[in-house]
């Protein structure tokens, strides 16, 4: 089974969401900069940028997964 672009996109979105949850549980707050920096540490093989993290977090907010 080949990995598709959609699979990679979903993996990245899940990684962002999971990191946000992890950081929020630890600190009761989180910024997109903190999420990006943490992902660069835990997932160094992938390129993470502020814009992508912000867009995903905005989409999660619109889906009522986060309220901030």
N, C-alpha and C positions, 0 to 999 in steps of 0.2 A: 504494500500500500504506500503510495507516494504522499509526501507531505505537501500540502497545497499552501498557497498564499493565505487562504482563509484560516487554515490551521495555525499558521504562524501568528496571524493577527489575533486570533482567539487566545493563543498562549500568552501573548504580550499583554492583552487586556486583563486576563486572569492574574498574571504576575503583578500588574499594577494594583488591581483590586486587593489581592492578598497582602501585598506589602503595605498598602494603606491601612488595612485592618490590623495588621501586626503592629504598625507604628502607633495607631490610635489606641490600641489596647495597652501599649507600654506607656504612652505619654498623654493620653486623653485628648490629643490634638495632633494634627499633621499638616505639613505644607507639601505642595507638589515638588518643591526643591528637595525636601527631605526624602520623598518617595524616589525621585530620580537618583539621588546620591546613594541611597540604600540599594537600589536595583543595580547600579553600576558596580557595587561591591559584591552583591550576591549572584549577579548574572553578568559577569565581566565579558562574556563572549558575545553579548548583544550590545548594540548601540542604543542608549536611552537618551532622549532629549526632553526638555521642559515642555515643549509644545505638545508632544504626544501624550505625556502624562496629564497635562492640563485638559486636553480634549477628552481623554478617557474618564478622568474624574468628573468632568462636566456631564458626560453621558451617564455616568453612574448616579450622579445627583438627579438628573432628569428622570431616571428610572426608579427614583426613590430608594436607592440602595444606601445613600448617604444623605444626611441633612446637616448642612453647615452654613 
